Amino acid sequence: MNILLSIHHEMNKNAGAPGVTFQLYKQYQRLGHNAVMFSFDDLPSYIPGKWKAVLFPYYLYLRIKQLAKKGELDVVDASSGDAWVWSLLRSRKRSPALVSRSHGLEHTMHENMLEEQRRGNLKLSWKYPLYHGGLRLQEVAISFRRADGALFLNHRDFEYAVSRLRVRSPLARVVRNGLPDEFLHLPIDFNLGPEIRIAQIGSYIPRKGIHYTAQALDGILRQFPHVKISFIGTGCSRETVLQDYDEQLHDQIDVVPAYSHEELPKLLVNHHIKLFPTLSEGFPLSLLEAMACGLAPISSFTTGSFLIDGRDALIIPFRDAAAIQKKLSQLIEDTDFLQSIRKKAYETAQQHEWNRIAGEAISFYEQLKESKL
């Protein structure tokens, strides 16, 4: 099968959505398919960075036309909004199948940002409604409505797309992300030392729930002096993070502004709890990777059978600092329960092999191709 994968970012195999795209590309090649990628790296170098997102769908349209004319294209698997131009101009019957793939639906993210602004935790630029909070949302909606198939990473995004964006539910699926080979079957020491360490991985931004983390940890770190927190991959300085915490607690806080992907298992050694109070997410790779490193997740994210409260995770509501504090206390005070969650989370992570996930995607492509005949 000839497959074109698109992603509106620079290609970085170690980062989020680009990393997912690269893993699918690699697995499709292993399965014997002819897969190619199209990203910001393929745009002319003279295009300013801020214009790449706006112009990317037009350049993707030209690339699709080029490959289709040569008869070298069966499926276009495009990240949300990428193929909106082509979707309006193509002939559904004669064109390659179009799959629109969400790495985290922009509309649910948009609504969460507006709510954080209303609560005073975020101030959006006056420019935001012009594109990302306006035209961009329309482009994404078009790309999903006019696709032959749509893929979402959680039921919240799926239900929003069906009920609010009028995406046809028989053609939509909830799928999952996977783990790179180097994160599978890691040797984990589940023994506990004198300290309990919590990790929060990702950018130190409001969307990651940092305001609610700070409220919860103020009580936790005071009550349990043997507990420490590591903020990993913050994208900002230690001083920026510490501004949200009382000076008396600073010795219990570590900050790693940046790291390379292969370093994460080493960074998570001697950590026991993964705190993930996100406000909006597709299918968080950092959560899955932390589970593969033997951490027990406390998460506001869950979907389908992934993460069962009290079995392989503790699930918390969005924007609930009290719930975060309660769940952290539960694991800190009951170490047998903590160990049980850690081991079950590790087992769950092993089920997310990319070769299996790629095979499921190929089956979906074949189903769409047959429906077009």
Contacts in CASP RR format, 6 or more apart in sequence:
PFRMAT RR
TARGET T0000
AUTHOR 0000-0000-0000
METHOD contacts of the structure
MODEL  1
MNILLSIHHEMNKNAGAPGVTFQLYKQYQRLGHNAVMFSFDDLPSYIPGK
WKAVLFPYYLYLRIKQLAKKGELDVVDASSGDAWVWSLLRSRKRSPALVS
RSHGLEHTMHENMLEEQRRGNLKLSWKYPLYHGGLRLQEVAISFRRADGA
LFLNHRDFEYAVSRLRVRSPLARVVRNGLPDEFLHLPIDFNLGPEIRIAQ
IGSYIPRKGIHYTAQALDGILRQFPHVKISFIGTGCSRETVLQDYDEQLH
DQIDVVPAYSHEELPKLLVNHHIKLFPTLSEGFPLSLLEAMACGLAPISS
FTTGSFLIDGRDALIIPFRDAAAIQKKLSQLIEDTDFLQSIRKKAYETAQ
QHEWNRIAGEAISFYEQLKESKL
1 33 0 8 1.000
1 34 0 8 1.000
1 74 0 8 1.000
1 75 0 8 1.000
1 362 0 8 1.000
1 365 0 8 1.000
1 366 0 8 1.000
2 33 0 8 1.000
2 34 0 8 1.000
2 67 0 8 1.000
2 71 0 8 1.000
2 72 0 8 1.000
2 73 0 8 1.000
2 74 0 8 1.000
2 75 0 8 1.000
2 96 0 8 1.000
3 28 0 8 1.000
3 33 0 8 1.000
3 34 0 8 1.000
3 35 0 8 1.000
3 36 0 8 1.000
3 74 0 8 1.000
3 75 0 8 1.000
3 76 0 8 1.000
3 77 0 8 1.000
3 365 0 8 1.000
4 35 0 8 1.000
4 36 0 8 1.000
4 37 0 8 1.000
4 38 0 8 1.000
4 63 0 8 1.000
4 64 0 8 1.000
4 67 0 8 1.000
4 73 0 8 1.000
4 75 0 8 1.000
4 76 0 8 1.000
4 77 0 8 1.000
4 78 0 8 1.000
4 96 0 8 1.000
5 21 0 8 1.000
5 24 0 8 1.000
5 25 0 8 1.000
5 35 0 8 1.000
5 36 0 8 1.000
5 37 0 8 1.000
5 38 0 8 1.000
5 77 0 8 1.000
5 78 0 8 1.000
6 21 0 8 1.000
6 37 0 8 1.000
6 38 0 8 1.000
6 39 0 8 1.000
6 60 0 8 1.000
6 76 0 8 1.000
6 77 0 8 1.000
6 78 0 8 1.000
6 79 0 8 1.000
6 82 0 8 1.000
6 83 0 8 1.000
7 17 0 8 1.000
7 18 0 8 1.000
7 21 0 8 1.000
7 37 0 8 1.000
7 38 0 8 1.000
7 39 0 8 1.000
7 79 0 8 1.000
7 82 0 8 1.000
8 39 0 8 1.000
8 40 0 8 1.000
8 52 0 8 1.000
8 53 0 8 1.000
8 56 0 8 1.000
8 79 0 8 1.000
8 81 0 8 1.000
8 82 0 8 1.000
9 15 0 8 1.000
9 17 0 8 1.000
9 18 0 8 1.000
9 39 0 8 1.000
9 40 0 8 1.000
10 18 0 8 1.000
10 39 0 8 1.000
10 40 0 8 1.000
10 41 0 8 1.000
11 18 0 8 1.000
11 21 0 8 1.000
11 22 0 8 1.000
11 37 0 8 1.000
11 39 0 8 1.000
11 40 0 8 1.000
11 41 0 8 1.000
12 18 0 8 1.000
12 19 0 8 1.000
13 19 0 8 1.000
13 22 0 8 1.000
13 23 0 8 1.000
14 260 0 8 1.000
14 261 0 8 1.000
14 262 0 8 1.000
15 261 0 8 1.000
16 103 0 8 1.000
16 285 0 8 1.000
17 79 0 8 1.000
17 103 0 8 1.000
18 39 0 8 1.000
20 103 0 8 1.000
20 177 0 8 1.000
20 178 0 8 1.000
20 285 0 8 1.000
21 37 0 8 1.000
21 39 0 8 1.000
21 79 0 8 1.000
22 37 0 8 1.000
23 178 0 8 1.000
23 180 0 8 1.000
23 354 0 8 1.000
23 358 0 8 1.000
24 35 0 8 1.000
24 77 0 8 1.000
24 354 0 8 1.000
24 357 0 8 1.000
24 358 0 8 1.000
24 361 0 8 1.000
25 35 0 8 1.000
25 36 0 8 1.000
25 37 0 8 1.000
26 354 0 8 1.000
27 354 0 8 1.000
27 355 0 8 1.000
27 357 0 8 1.000
27 358 0 8 1.000
27 359 0 8 1.000
28 35 0 8 1.000
28 358 0 8 1.000
28 362 0 8 1.000
29 35 0 8 1.000
30 355 0 8 1.000
30 358 0 8 1.000
31 355 0 8 1.000
31 358 0 8 1.000
31 359 0 8 1.000
31 362 0 8 1.000
33 362 0 8 1.000
34 72 0 8 1.000
36 67 0 8 1.000
38 60 0 8 1.000
38 63 0 8 1.000
40 52 0 8 1.000
40 56 0 8 1.000
42 59 0 8 1.000
42 63 0 8 1.000
43 52 0 8 1.000
43 55 0 8 1.000
43 56 0 8 1.000
43 59 0 8 1.000
47 55 0 8 1.000
53 131 0 8 1.000
53 136 0 8 1.000
54 131 0 8 1.000
56 82 0 8 1.000
57 81 0 8 1.000
57 82 0 8 1.000
57 83 0 8 1.000
57 84 0 8 1.000
57 85 0 8 1.000
57 86 0 8 1.000
57 139 0 8 1.000
58 85 0 8 1.000
60 78 0 8 1.000
60 82 0 8 1.000
60 83 0 8 1.000
60 85 0 8 1.000
60 86 0 8 1.000
61 83 0 8 1.000
61 85 0 8 1.000
61 86 0 8 1.000
61 89 0 8 1.000
64 73 0 8 1.000
64 76 0 8 1.000
64 83 0 8 1.000
64 86 0 8 1.000
64 96 0 8 1.000
65 86 0 8 1.000
67 73 0 8 1.000
68 95 0 8 1.000
68 96 0 8 1.000
73 96 0 8 1.000
74 96 0 8 1.000
74 97 0 8 1.000
74 365 0 8 1.000
74 369 0 8 1.000
75 96 0 8 1.000
75 97 0 8 1.000
75 98 0 8 1.000
75 99 0 8 1.000
75 365 0 8 1.000
75 368 0 8 1.000
75 369 0 8 1.000
76 83 0 8 1.000
76 86 0 8 1.000
76 96 0 8 1.000
76 97 0 8 1.000
76 98 0 8 1.000
76 99 0 8 1.000
77 99 0 8 1.000
77 101 0 8 1.000
77 361 0 8 1.000
77 365 0 8 1.000
78 98 0 8 1.000
78 99 0 8 1.000
78 100 0 8 1.000
78 101 0 8 1.000
78 143 0 8 1.000
79 100 0 8 1.000
79 101 0 8 1.000
79 102 0 8 1.000
79 103 0 8 1.000
80 100 0 8 1.000
80 101 0 8 1.000
80 102 0 8 1.000
80 103 0 8 1.000
80 104 0 8 1.000
80 105 0 8 1.000
80 106 0 8 1.000
80 140 0 8 1.000
80 143 0 8 1.000
80 144 0 8 1.000
81 100 0 8 1.000
81 136 0 8 1.000
81 139 0 8 1.000
81 140 0 8 1.000
81 142 0 8 1.000
81 143 0 8 1.000
81 144 0 8 1.000
82 100 0 8 1.000
82 143 0 8 1.000
83 98 0 8 1.000
83 100 0 8 1.000
83 143 0 8 1.000
83 147 0 8 1.000
84 139 0 8 1.000
84 140 0 8 1.000
84 142 0 8 1.000
84 143 0 8 1.000
84 146 0 8 1.000
86 98 0 8 1.000
87 98 0 8 1.000
87 142 0 8 1.000
87 143 0 8 1.000
87 146 0 8 1.000
87 147 0 8 1.000
88 142 0 8 1.000
88 146 0 8 1.000
90 98 0 8 1.000
92 148 0 8 1.000
92 372 0 8 1.000
93 372 0 8 1.000
97 148 0 8 1.000
97 149 0 8 1.000
97 365 0 8 1.000
97 368 0 8 1.000
97 369 0 8 1.000
97 372 0 8 1.000
98 146 0 8 1.000
98 147 0 8 1.000
98 148 0 8 1.000
98 149 0 8 1.000
99 147 0 8 1.000
99 148 0 8 1.000
99 149 0 8 1.000
99 150 0 8 1.000
99 151 0 8 1.000
99 364 0 8 1.000
99 365 0 8 1.000
99 368 0 8 1.000
100 143 0 8 1.000
100 144 0 8 1.000
100 147 0 8 1.000
100 149 0 8 1.000
100 150 0 8 1.000
100 151 0 8 1.000
101 150 0 8 1.000
101 151 0 8 1.000
102 144 0 8 1.000
102 150 0 8 1.000
102 151 0 8 1.000
102 152 0 8 1.000
102 153 0 8 1.000
102 157 0 8 1.000
102 161 0 8 1.000
102 282 0 8 1.000
103 153 0 8 1.000
103 282 0 8 1.000
103 283 0 8 1.000
104 152 0 8 1.000
104 153 0 8 1.000
104 154 0 8 1.000
104 157 0 8 1.000
104 280 0 8 1.000
104 281 0 8 1.000
104 282 0 8 1.000
104 283 0 8 1.000
105 140 0 8 1.000
105 152 0 8 1.000
105 157 0 8 1.000
105 160 0 8 1.000
105 161 0 8 1.000
105 282 0 8 1.000
106 132 0 8 1.000
106 136 0 8 1.000
106 137 0 8 1.000
106 140 0 8 1.000
107 137 0 8 1.000
107 140 0 8 1.000
107 141 0 8 1.000
107 160 0 8 1.000
107 161 0 8 1.000
107 164 0 8 1.000
107 165 0 8 1.000
108 156 0 8 1.000
108 157 0 8 1.000
108 160 0 8 1.000
108 280 0 8 1.000
109 207 0 8 1.000
109 280 0 8 1.000
110 132 0 8 1.000
110 133 0 8 1.000
110 137 0 8 1.000
112 207 0 8 1.000
112 279 0 8 1.000
112 280 0 8 1.000
113 122 0 8 1.000
113 124 0 8 1.000
113 206 0 8 1.000
113 207 0 8 1.000
113 280 0 8 1.000
114 124 0 8 1.000
115 279 0 8 1.000
116 122 0 8 1.000
116 206 0 8 1.000
116 207 0 8 1.000
116 279 0 8 1.000
117 123 0 8 1.000
117 124 0 8 1.000
119 319 0 8 1.000
121 206 0 8 1.000
121 211 0 8 1.000
122 206 0 8 1.000
141 165 0 8 1.000
144 150 0 8 1.000
144 161 0 8 1.000
144 165 0 8 1.000
144 167 0 8 1.000
145 165 0 8 1.000
145 166 0 8 1.000
145 167 0 8 1.000
145 168 0 8 1.000
147 167 0 8 1.000
147 171 0 8 1.000
148 171 0 8 1.000
148 368 0 8 1.000
148 371 0 8 1.000
148 372 0 8 1.000
149 171 0 8 1.000
149 172 0 8 1.000
149 173 0 8 1.000
149 364 0 8 1.000
149 368 0 8 1.000
150 161 0 8 1.000
150 167 0 8 1.000
150 168 0 8 1.000
150 171 0 8 1.000
150 172 0 8 1.000
150 173 0 8 1.000
151 172 0 8 1.000
151 173 0 8 1.000
151 174 0 8 1.000
151 175 0 8 1.000
151 361 0 8 1.000
151 364 0 8 1.000
152 158 0 8 1.000
152 161 0 8 1.000
152 172 0 8 1.000
152 173 0 8 1.000
152 174 0 8 1.000
152 175 0 8 1.000
152 282 0 8 1.000
153 174 0 8 1.000
153 175 0 8 1.000
153 176 0 8 1.000
153 177 0 8 1.000
153 282 0 8 1.000
153 283 0 8 1.000
153 303 0 8 1.000
154 174 0 8 1.000
154 281 0 8 1.000
154 282 0 8 1.000
154 283 0 8 1.000
154 301 0 8 1.000
154 302 0 8 1.000
154 303 0 8 1.000
154 304 0 8 1.000
155 174 0 8 1.000
155 303 0 8 1.000
155 304 0 8 1.000
156 303 0 8 1.000
157 282 0 8 1.000
158 172 0 8 1.000
158 174 0 8 1.000
161 167 0 8 1.000
161 172 0 8 1.000
162 168 0 8 1.000
162 169 0 8 1.000
162 172 0 8 1.000
171 368 0 8 1.000
173 364 0 8 1.000
174 303 0 8 1.000
174 304 0 8 1.000
175 357 0 8 1.000
175 360 0 8 1.000
175 361 0 8 1.000
176 283 0 8 1.000
176 303 0 8 1.000
176 306 0 8 1.000
176 352 0 8 1.000
176 357 0 8 1.000
177 283 0 8 1.000
177 285 0 8 1.000
177 288 0 8 1.000
177 352 0 8 1.000
177 357 0 8 1.000
178 285 0 8 1.000
178 288 0 8 1.000
178 352 0 8 1.000
178 353 0 8 1.000
178 354 0 8 1.000
178 357 0 8 1.000
179 288 0 8 1.000
179 289 0 8 1.000
179 292 0 8 1.000
179 349 0 8 1.000
179 352 0 8 1.000
179 353 0 8 1.000
179 354 0 8 1.000
180 261 0 8 1.000
180 354 0 8 1.000
181 354 0 8 1.000
182 262 0 8 1.000
182 265 0 8 1.000
183 265 0 8 1.000
183 289 0 8 1.000
183 292 0 8 1.000
183 293 0 8 1.000
183 349 0 8 1.000
184 292 0 8 1.000
184 350 0 8 1.000
184 353 0 8 1.000
185 350 0 8 1.000
186 265 0 8 1.000
186 292 0 8 1.000
186 293 0 8 1.000
186 294 0 8 1.000
188 293 0 8 1.000
188 294 0 8 1.000
188 346 0 8 1.000
189 269 0 8 1.000
190 294 0 8 1.000
190 339 0 8 1.000
190 342 0 8 1.000
190 343 0 8 1.000
192 272 0 8 1.000
192 335 0 8 1.000
192 338 0 8 1.000
192 339 0 8 1.000
193 270 0 8 1.000
194 226 0 8 1.000
195 226 0 8 1.000
195 227 0 8 1.000
195 228 0 8 1.000
195 270 0 8 1.000
196 224 0 8 1.000
196 226 0 8 1.000
196 227 0 8 1.000
196 228 0 8 1.000
196 272 0 8 1.000
196 273 0 8 1.000
196 331 0 8 1.000
196 332 0 8 1.000
196 338 0 8 1.000
197 227 0 8 1.000
197 228 0 8 1.000
197 229 0 8 1.000
197 230 0 8 1.000
197 270 0 8 1.000
197 271 0 8 1.000
197 272 0 8 1.000
197 273 0 8 1.000
198 227 0 8 1.000
198 228 0 8 1.000
198 229 0 8 1.000
198 230 0 8 1.000
198 271 0 8 1.000
198 272 0 8 1.000
198 273 0 8 1.000
198 274 0 8 1.000
198 275 0 8 1.000
198 328 0 8 1.000
199 229 0 8 1.000
199 230 0 8 1.000
199 232 0 8 1.000
199 268 0 8 1.000
199 271 0 8 1.000
199 273 0 8 1.000
199 274 0 8 1.000
199 275 0 8 1.000
199 290 0 8 1.000
199 295 0 8 1.000
200 208 0 8 1.000
200 213 0 8 1.000
200 229 0 8 1.000
200 230 0 8 1.000
200 231 0 8 1.000
200 232 0 8 1.000
200 274 0 8 1.000
200 275 0 8 1.000
200 276 0 8 1.000
201 232 0 8 1.000
201 233 0 8 1.000
201 264 0 8 1.000
201 274 0 8 1.000
201 276 0 8 1.000
201 286 0 8 1.000
201 289 0 8 1.000
201 290 0 8 1.000
202 208 0 8 1.000
202 231 0 8 1.000
202 232 0 8 1.000
202 233 0 8 1.000
202 234 0 8 1.000
202 235 0 8 1.000
202 286 0 8 1.000
203 233 0 8 1.000
203 234 0 8 1.000
203 235 0 8 1.000
203 236 0 8 1.000
204 210 0 8 1.000
204 231 0 8 1.000
204 233 0 8 1.000
204 234 0 8 1.000
204 235 0 8 1.000
204 236 0 8 1.000
204 240 0 8 1.000
204 241 0 8 1.000
206 279 0 8 1.000
207 278 0 8 1.000
207 279 0 8 1.000
207 280 0 8 1.000
208 277 0 8 1.000
208 278 0 8 1.000
208 279 0 8 1.000
209 277 0 8 1.000
209 278 0 8 1.000
209 279 0 8 1.000
209 319 0 8 1.000
210 244 0 8 1.000
211 244 0 8 1.000
212 277 0 8 1.000
212 319 0 8 1.000
212 320 0 8 1.000
212 321 0 8 1.000
212 324 0 8 1.000
213 275 0 8 1.000
213 277 0 8 1.000
213 321 0 8 1.000
213 324 0 8 1.000
214 244 0 8 1.000
214 245 0 8 1.000
215 321 0 8 1.000
215 324 0 8 1.000
215 325 0 8 1.000
216 277 0 8 1.000
216 321 0 8 1.000
216 322 0 8 1.000
216 324 0 8 1.000
216 325 0 8 1.000
216 328 0 8 1.000
217 229 0 8 1.000
217 245 0 8 1.000
217 249 0 8 1.000
217 325 0 8 1.000
217 328 0 8 1.000
218 245 0 8 1.000
218 246 0 8 1.000
218 249 0 8 1.000
219 325 0 8 1.000
220 227 0 8 1.000
220 325 0 8 1.000
220 328 0 8 1.000
220 329 0 8 1.000
220 332 0 8 1.000
221 227 0 8 1.000
221 229 0 8 1.000
221 245 0 8 1.000
221 249 0 8 1.000
221 252 0 8 1.000
221 253 0 8 1.000
222 248 0 8 1.000
222 249 0 8 1.000
223 329 0 8 1.000
224 332 0 8 1.000
225 252 0 8 1.000
227 252 0 8 1.000
227 332 0 8 1.000
228 252 0 8 1.000
228 253 0 8 1.000
228 254 0 8 1.000
229 252 0 8 1.000
229 253 0 8 1.000
229 254 0 8 1.000
229 275 0 8 1.000
230 253 0 8 1.000
230 254 0 8 1.000
230 255 0 8 1.000
230 256 0 8 1.000
230 267 0 8 1.000
230 271 0 8 1.000
231 241 0 8 1.000
231 253 0 8 1.000
231 254 0 8 1.000
231 255 0 8 1.000
231 256 0 8 1.000
232 256 0 8 1.000
232 259 0 8 1.000
232 264 0 8 1.000
232 267 0 8 1.000
232 268 0 8 1.000
233 256 0 8 1.000
233 257 0 8 1.000
233 258 0 8 1.000
233 259 0 8 1.000
234 240 0 8 1.000
234 241 0 8 1.000
234 255 0 8 1.000
234 256 0 8 1.000
234 257 0 8 1.000
235 257 0 8 1.000
235 258 0 8 1.000
236 257 0 8 1.000
237 255 0 8 1.000
237 257 0 8 1.000
238 255 0 8 1.000
238 257 0 8 1.000
241 253 0 8 1.000
241 255 0 8 1.000
242 250 0 8 1.000
242 253 0 8 1.000
242 255 0 8 1.000
245 253 0 8 1.000
256 267 0 8 1.000
259 267 0 8 1.000
264 289 0 8 1.000
264 293 0 8 1.000
265 293 0 8 1.000
268 290 0 8 1.000
268 293 0 8 1.000
268 294 0 8 1.000
268 295 0 8 1.000
269 293 0 8 1.000
271 290 0 8 1.000
271 293 0 8 1.000
271 295 0 8 1.000
272 295 0 8 1.000
272 296 0 8 1.000
272 331 0 8 1.000
272 338 0 8 1.000
272 342 0 8 1.000
273 295 0 8 1.000
273 296 0 8 1.000
273 297 0 8 1.000
273 298 0 8 1.000
273 328 0 8 1.000
273 331 0 8 1.000
273 338 0 8 1.000
274 287 0 8 1.000
274 290 0 8 1.000
274 291 0 8 1.000
274 295 0 8 1.000
274 296 0 8 1.000
274 297 0 8 1.000
274 298 0 8 1.000
274 299 0 8 1.000
275 298 0 8 1.000
275 324 0 8 1.000
275 328 0 8 1.000
276 284 0 8 1.000
276 286 0 8 1.000
276 287 0 8 1.000
276 297 0 8 1.000
276 298 0 8 1.000
276 299 0 8 1.000
276 300 0 8 1.000
276 301 0 8 1.000
277 298 0 8 1.000
277 299 0 8 1.000
277 300 0 8 1.000
277 316 0 8 1.000
277 318 0 8 1.000
277 324 0 8 1.000
278 284 0 8 1.000
278 299 0 8 1.000
278 300 0 8 1.000
278 301 0 8 1.000
279 300 0 8 1.000
279 318 0 8 1.000
279 319 0 8 1.000
281 301 0 8 1.000
282 301 0 8 1.000
283 303 0 8 1.000
284 301 0 8 1.000
287 297 0 8 1.000
287 299 0 8 1.000
287 301 0 8 1.000
288 349 0 8 1.000
288 352 0 8 1.000
289 349 0 8 1.000
290 297 0 8 1.000
291 297 0 8 1.000
291 312 0 8 1.000
291 345 0 8 1.000
291 346 0 8 1.000
291 348 0 8 1.000
291 349 0 8 1.000
292 346 0 8 1.000
292 349 0 8 1.000
292 350 0 8 1.000
294 342 0 8 1.000
294 343 0 8 1.000
294 345 0 8 1.000
294 346 0 8 1.000
294 349 0 8 1.000
295 342 0 8 1.000
295 345 0 8 1.000
296 313 0 8 1.000
296 314 0 8 1.000
296 331 0 8 1.000
296 338 0 8 1.000
296 341 0 8 1.000
296 342 0 8 1.000
296 345 0 8 1.000
297 307 0 8 1.000
297 312 0 8 1.000
297 313 0 8 1.000
297 314 0 8 1.000
297 341 0 8 1.000
297 345 0 8 1.000
298 313 0 8 1.000
298 314 0 8 1.000
298 316 0 8 1.000
298 324 0 8 1.000
298 327 0 8 1.000
298 328 0 8 1.000
298 331 0 8 1.000
299 307 0 8 1.000
299 313 0 8 1.000
299 314 0 8 1.000
299 315 0 8 1.000
299 316 0 8 1.000
300 315 0 8 1.000
300 316 0 8 1.000
300 317 0 8 1.000
300 318 0 8 1.000
300 320 0 8 1.000
301 307 0 8 1.000
302 309 0 8 1.000
302 313 0 8 1.000
302 315 0 8 1.000
306 348 0 8 1.000
307 313 0 8 1.000
307 315 0 8 1.000
307 348 0 8 1.000
309 315 0 8 1.000
310 341 0 8 1.000
311 341 0 8 1.000
311 344 0 8 1.000
312 341 0 8 1.000
312 344 0 8 1.000
312 345 0 8 1.000
312 347 0 8 1.000
312 348 0 8 1.000
313 341 0 8 1.000
313 345 0 8 1.000
314 327 0 8 1.000
314 330 0 8 1.000
314 331 0 8 1.000
314 341 0 8 1.000
316 323 0 8 1.000
316 324 0 8 1.000
316 327 0 8 1.000
317 323 0 8 1.000
330 337 0 8 1.000
331 337 0 8 1.000
331 338 0 8 1.000
331 341 0 8 1.000
332 338 0 8 1.000
END
